[in-house]
Amino acid sequence: MDSGLVLLIVIIVTAVVFDYINGFHDTANAIATVVSTRVLSPLVAVLMAAFFNFVGAFTGTQVAKTVGADIVDPTNSSQIIVLSALLAAIIWNLITWYLGLPSSSSHALIGGLIGAAFAGNAFNLAVIKGNGFGKVLTGLIASPIIGFLLGYFVMVGLSWLLIKATPHFVNKWFKRLQLFSAAFMAFSHGSNDAQKTMGIITLAILTYEGRPSSTFQVPVWVILLAATAMAAGTASGGWRIIKTMGSKIVDLKPIHGFAAETSAATVIEAASRLGFPVSTTHVISSSIMGVGSSNRFSAVRWSTVGGILKAWVLTIPVCFILGVVIETFIRFAF
């Protein structure tokens, strides 16, 4: 077995580990609200999220192409660059998971990729493609803002429509409706996040085969592998972050959970169809903030939000640095 093939297998295994960690790290995105409002038990919620993550992963490859071909030119990539990007993202995901901070697995991977490519191409920023990275920045900035505003206005609209309804009626019906919104959230998470792993594995395959300029097409077996790894990770749960998302930002009732999940899932699905790699964590967090703010601004625990924002701001720069360090170490060590 040649060394290039061995390295490709190592990259695929590492990508599966990343996807698994992404699953349990981001489980909270899909189920924190449905668990905190006690519509579903944690176990049932996790299993439901795993199923819909798996299904969502099969719905497109636009985001995979953005990650694998439009951020760093594949002709300037290498197996070491891809492996370094994955390791940087895994390290950051584990750190933020341990601290209970909802951070973006997507932006961790992208930060690691551009850092590793920068180091692997004589520290030349020209290897980063402006259009693809522009999509990342657009998603990074716009999606939380849209999530916040949509969550706010959906909650305001629901409050206006149900102004004469009794609390019993509202809780009864939105406990049922939240089952659908949580499923929609899990589906959208799978449709956007699993594609990042598909993109990075496909990039590694094209690099190994010596055809980086070929048409970027994700093999079916890669889609299946990424979907399975994410579903398995989701099924293992991510309880630290679920606690932060579900109870430390704002006190949620079923109607709030429905509004936040529906708003966030709508934004994420739109981004997936347009090929924007967005952070499900950023979108659902901001949607929860928007829903909470619709009642009164002080209903949001802004001290907790401050900690989340720090993780958001630090993710790409920290993973960029990790990518540079890891790529440089691997290249000189081996």
C-alpha positions as CSV (number, residue, x, y, z in Angstrom):
1,M,0.0,0.0,0.0
2,D,1.6,3.3,-1.1
3,S,2.0,6.1,1.4
4,G,-0.4,8.4,-0.4
5,L,-3.2,5.9,0.0
6,V,-2.4,5.3,3.7
7,L,-2.6,9.1,4.2
8,L,-5.9,9.2,2.4
9,I,-7.3,6.5,4.7
10,V,-6.1,8.4,7.7
11,I,-7.8,11.6,6.4
12,I,-11.1,9.8,5.8
13,V,-11.0,8.3,9.3
14,T,-10.2,11.7,10.8
15,A,-13.0,13.2,8.8
16,V,-15.4,10.6,10.2
17,V,-14.2,11.4,13.7
18,F,-14.7,15.2,13.0
19,D,-18.3,14.5,11.7
20,Y,-19.0,12.3,14.7
21,I,-17.8,15.0,17.1
22,N,-19.8,17.6,15.0
23,G,-22.9,15.4,15.6
24,F,-22.6,15.3,19.4
25,H,-21.2,18.8,19.6
26,D,-24.1,20.3,17.6
27,T,-26.9,18.0,18.9
28,A,-28.0,20.9,21.0
29,N,-28.8,22.9,17.9
30,A,-31.7,20.6,17.1
31,I,-33.0,19.5,20.4
32,A,-32.1,21.9,23.2
33,T,-35.4,23.7,23.0
34,V,-37.5,20.6,22.7
35,V,-35.8,19.1,25.7
36,S,-35.8,22.2,27.8
37,T,-39.6,22.7,27.2
38,R,-40.0,19.0,28.2
39,V,-41.9,18.2,25.0
40,L,-39.6,15.2,24.5
41,S,-37.3,13.3,26.9
42,P,-33.6,13.7,26.1
43,L,-33.2,10.1,24.8
44,V,-36.2,10.3,22.4
45,A,-35.1,13.8,21.2
46,V,-31.6,12.6,20.5
47,L,-32.8,9.6,18.5
48,M,-35.2,11.7,16.5
49,A,-32.5,14.3,15.8
50,A,-30.1,11.5,14.6
51,F,-32.7,10.2,12.2
52,F,-33.4,13.6,10.6
53,N,-29.7,14.5,10.5
54,F,-29.2,11.4,8.5
55,V,-32.1,12.1,6.1
56,G,-31.0,15.8,5.7
57,A,-27.5,14.8,4.7
58,F,-28.8,13.4,1.4
59,T,-30.6,16.5,0.2
60,G,-27.8,18.3,-1.7
61,T,-24.1,18.9,-2.2
62,Q,-23.9,22.7,-2.8
63,V,-22.3,23.4,0.5
64,A,-19.9,20.5,0.0
65,K,-18.7,22.1,-3.2
66,T,-18.2,25.5,-1.5
67,V,-16.1,23.9,1.3
68,G,-14.1,21.5,-0.9
69,A,-13.5,23.7,-4.0
70,D,-14.4,27.3,-3.5
71,I,-12.5,28.4,-0.4
72,V,-9.1,27.0,-1.2
73,D,-8.1,26.2,-4.8
74,P,-7.9,22.4,-4.9
75,T,-4.7,22.7,-7.1
76,N,-3.1,24.4,-4.1
77,S,-4.2,21.8,-1.6
78,S,-2.6,18.6,-0.3
79,Q,-3.3,15.6,1.9
80,I,-1.4,17.3,4.7
81,I,-3.4,20.5,4.4
82,V,-6.7,18.6,4.6
83,L,-5.6,16.5,7.5
84,S,-4.3,19.6,9.4
85,A,-7.7,21.4,8.8
86,L,-9.6,18.4,10.3
87,L,-7.3,18.2,13.3
88,A,-7.6,21.9,14.0
89,A,-11.4,21.7,13.9
90,I,-11.5,18.6,16.1
91,I,-9.3,20.2,18.8
92,W,-11.4,23.4,18.9
93,N,-14.7,21.4,19.0
94,L,-13.5,19.4,21.9
95,I,-12.3,22.5,23.8
96,T,-15.6,24.3,23.3
97,W,-17.6,21.1,24.1
98,Y,-15.7,20.7,27.4
99,L,-16.4,24.4,28.3
100,G,-20.1,24.0,27.3
101,L,-19.9,26.8,24.7
102,P,-22.0,26.5,21.5
103,S,-19.4,27.2,18.8
104,S,-19.4,26.5,15.0
105,S,-18.0,23.2,13.8
106,S,-18.4,24.7,10.3
107,H,-16.2,27.7,10.9
108,A,-13.7,25.6,12.9
109,L,-13.2,23.5,9.8
110,I,-13.0,26.5,7.5
111,G,-10.6,28.3,9.7
112,G,-8.4,25.3,10.0
113,L,-8.5,24.8,6.2
114,I,-7.5,28.3,5.3
115,G,-4.8,28.3,8.0
116,A,-3.3,25.0,6.8
117,A,-3.5,26.1,3.1
118,F,-1.8,29.4,4.0
119,A,1.1,27.5,5.8
120,G,1.3,24.8,3.1
121,N,1.7,27.4,0.3
122,A,4.7,29.3,1.6
123,F,2.4,31.5,3.8
124,N,0.7,33.0,0.8
125,L,-2.9,34.3,1.4
126,A,-3.5,34.3,-2.4
127,V,-4.4,30.6,-2.2
128,I,-7.7,31.6,-0.5
129,K,-10.4,32.1,-3.1
130,G,-12.3,35.3,-2.6
131,N,-15.7,34.2,-3.8
132,G,-15.9,31.1,-1.6
133,F,-14.5,32.8,1.5
134,G,-16.9,35.7,0.8
135,K,-19.7,33.2,1.0
136,V,-18.4,32.1,4.4
137,L,-18.2,35.6,5.7
138,T,-21.6,36.5,4.4
139,G,-23.1,33.5,6.1
140,L,-21.2,34.2,9.3
141,I,-22.5,37.8,9.5
142,A,-25.9,37.6,7.9
143,S,-27.3,34.3,9.1
144,P,-27.3,35.1,12.9
145,I,-28.8,38.5,12.1
146,I,-31.6,37.0,10.0
147,G,-32.1,34.3,12.6
148,F,-32.5,36.9,15.3
149,L,-34.9,39.0,13.3
150,L,-37.0,36.1,12.0
151,G,-37.2,34.6,15.5
152,Y,-38.3,38.0,16.9
153,F,-41.0,38.6,14.3
154,V,-42.3,35.0,14.2
155,M,-42.7,35.2,18.0
156,V,-44.4,38.6,17.8
157,G,-46.7,37.3,15.1
158,L,-47.7,34.2,17.1
159,S,-48.3,36.4,20.2
160,W,-50.6,38.6,18.2
161,L,-52.5,35.7,16.7
162,L,-52.9,34.0,20.1
163,I,-53.6,37.0,22.2
164,K,-57.0,35.7,23.3
165,A,-55.9,32.1,23.7
166,T,-55.4,30.6,27.2
167,P,-52.0,29.4,28.3
168,H,-53.3,25.8,28.5
169,F,-54.4,25.9,24.9
170,V,-51.1,27.4,23.7
171,N,-49.0,24.9,25.6
172,K,-51.1,22.0,24.5
173,W,-50.9,22.8,20.8
174,F,-47.3,24.0,20.7
175,K,-46.1,20.9,22.4
176,R,-47.4,19.0,19.4
177,L,-46.1,21.6,16.9
178,Q,-42.7,21.6,18.4
179,L,-42.2,18.0,17.4
180,F,-42.4,19.1,13.8
181,S,-40.2,22.2,14.3
182,A,-37.5,20.1,16.1
183,A,-37.5,17.6,13.3
184,F,-37.2,20.4,10.8
185,M,-34.3,21.8,12.7
186,A,-32.5,18.4,12.8
187,F,-33.1,17.9,9.1
188,S,-31.7,21.3,8.3
189,H,-28.6,20.7,10.5
190,G,-27.9,17.5,8.5
191,S,-28.4,19.2,5.2
192,N,-25.8,21.9,5.9
193,D,-23.3,20.4,8.4
194,A,-22.8,16.9,7.0
195,Q,-21.9,18.5,3.6
196,K,-18.8,20.1,5.1
197,T,-17.3,16.6,5.8
198,M,-18.4,15.5,2.3
199,G,-16.5,18.4,0.8
200,I,-13.3,17.8,2.7
201,I,-13.2,14.1,2.0
202,T,-13.9,14.7,-1.7
203,L,-11.1,17.3,-1.8
204,A,-8.7,14.7,-0.2
205,I,-9.7,12.1,-2.9
206,L,-9.2,14.5,-5.8
207,T,-5.8,15.5,-4.3
208,Y,-4.8,11.9,-3.9
209,E,-5.8,11.0,-7.4
210,G,-3.9,13.9,-8.8
211,R,-6.9,15.6,-10.5
212,P,-7.6,18.6,-8.3
213,S,-8.9,20.6,-11.2
214,S,-11.5,17.9,-12.1
215,T,-15.3,18.6,-11.8
216,F,-16.1,18.6,-8.1
217,Q,-18.6,15.7,-7.6
218,V,-19.3,14.1,-4.2
219,P,-19.3,10.2,-4.5
220,V,-22.4,8.5,-3.1
221,W,-20.4,6.5,-0.6
222,V,-19.0,9.7,0.8
223,I,-22.5,11.1,1.3
224,L,-23.5,7.9,3.1
225,L,-20.4,7.9,5.2
226,A,-20.8,11.5,6.3
227,A,-24.5,11.0,7.0
228,T,-23.9,8.0,9.1
229,A,-21.1,9.5,11.1
230,M,-23.1,12.6,11.9
231,A,-26.2,10.6,12.9
232,A,-24.1,8.4,15.2
233,G,-22.5,11.5,16.8
234,T,-25.9,13.1,17.3
235,A,-27.2,9.9,18.9
236,S,-24.5,10.1,21.5
237,G,-25.8,13.5,22.6
238,G,-24.0,16.7,23.7
239,W,-25.5,17.4,27.1
240,R,-23.2,20.2,28.2
241,I,-24.2,22.4,25.3
242,I,-27.8,21.3,25.4
243,K,-27.9,22.8,29.0
244,T,-26.5,26.1,27.8
245,M,-28.7,26.4,24.7
246,G,-31.9,25.2,26.4
247,S,-31.9,27.0,29.7
248,K,-29.1,29.5,30.1
249,I,-30.0,32.0,27.3
250,V,-33.7,32.5,28.0
251,D,-36.5,30.6,29.8
252,L,-38.4,28.7,27.0
253,K,-42.0,27.4,26.7
254,P,-43.2,25.2,23.8
255,I,-44.3,28.2,21.7
256,H,-40.9,29.8,22.1
257,G,-39.2,26.6,21.1
258,F,-41.4,26.3,18.0
259,A,-40.7,29.9,17.0
260,A,-36.9,29.5,17.5
261,E,-36.6,26.2,15.7
262,T,-38.8,27.1,12.8
263,S,-37.0,30.4,12.2
264,A,-33.5,28.8,12.5
265,A,-34.3,25.8,10.3
266,T,-35.8,28.1,7.6
267,V,-32.6,30.2,7.5
268,I,-30.3,27.1,7.4
269,E,-32.3,25.4,4.7
270,A,-32.2,28.5,2.5
271,A,-28.4,28.7,3.0
272,S,-28.0,25.0,2.1
273,R,-29.8,25.4,-1.2
274,L,-27.7,28.4,-2.0
275,G,-24.4,26.7,-1.1
276,F,-23.6,28.9,2.0
277,P,-21.8,27.0,4.8
278,V,-23.5,28.6,7.8
279,S,-23.3,27.7,11.5
280,T,-26.4,26.0,12.8
281,T,-25.1,27.0,16.3
282,H,-25.0,30.7,15.4
283,V,-28.4,30.6,13.8
284,I,-30.4,28.7,16.5
285,S,-28.6,30.7,19.3
286,S,-29.6,34.0,17.6
287,S,-33.1,32.8,16.9
288,I,-33.5,31.9,20.6
289,M,-32.3,35.4,21.5
290,G,-34.7,37.0,19.1
291,V,-37.6,35.0,20.5
292,G,-36.7,36.0,24.0
293,S,-36.3,39.6,23.1
294,S,-39.8,39.7,21.7
295,N,-41.1,39.5,25.2
296,R,-38.7,42.0,26.8
297,F,-35.1,42.7,26.1
298,S,-34.1,41.8,29.6
299,A,-35.6,38.3,29.3
300,V,-32.3,37.3,27.5
301,R,-29.4,36.4,29.8
302,W,-26.9,38.6,28.1
303,S,-24.0,37.4,30.3
304,T,-24.4,33.9,28.8
305,V,-24.7,35.4,25.4
306,G,-21.4,37.2,25.9
307,G,-19.6,33.9,26.4
308,I,-21.2,32.5,23.3
309,L,-20.2,35.5,21.3
310,K,-16.6,35.2,22.4
311,A,-16.5,31.6,21.0
312,W,-18.1,32.8,17.8
313,V,-15.5,35.5,17.3
314,L,-12.5,33.3,18.3
315,T,-13.4,30.2,16.2
316,I,-12.0,31.1,12.8
317,P,-8.9,33.0,14.1
318,V,-8.0,30.3,16.6
319,C,-8.6,27.5,14.1
320,F,-6.6,29.4,11.5
321,I,-3.6,29.5,13.9
322,L,-4.1,25.8,14.8
323,G,-4.2,24.9,11.1
324,V,-0.9,26.8,10.5
325,V,0.8,25.2,13.5
326,I,-0.4,21.6,12.7
327,E,0.4,21.8,9.0
328,T,3.9,23.1,9.7
329,F,4.5,20.5,12.3
330,I,3.3,17.6,10.2
331,R,5.2,18.8,7.1
332,F,8.5,19.1,8.9
333,A,8.1,16.1,11.2
334,F,7.2,13.6,8.4
